[in-house]
Amino acid sequence: MTAPDALWNLFDLLMVISMAILALTAVLTGDRRRSIVLFIIFGLLLALVWARLRAPDIALAEVAIGAGLG
């Protein structure tokens, strides 16, 4: 495994961990505004995941829907 591959694997792992934390925090928080903001951040992070999976059409749709709902 080369150094760039290791960095991409680390980036992917950080994305999974941060998405799980954001999802749990958005669902379990009692404050409605905070939950909405966390959900918007989750959507933006999900768009990065779709871009990383080489699905730019889904990433753009995620951002557009998230911007319309937020």
C-alpha positions, 0 to 999 in steps of 0.5 A: 500500500502506498502512502496516498492510499493509506491517506485515503483510507484514513480519510474514509475512516474519519468520514465514517466516524464523523458521519456516525457521530453527527447522525447520533447527535442530530437524532438524540439532541433535544434542541430543535435548531441544533438538530437541524444544523447538524442534519444540514452538516450531515447532508454536506458530509454525505455529499462528500462521501458520494463524491468520494464514491465517484457518484457526482450526480448523487452528490449534487442532488444531495446538496441541492435537496439539502439546500432546499430543505435547510 
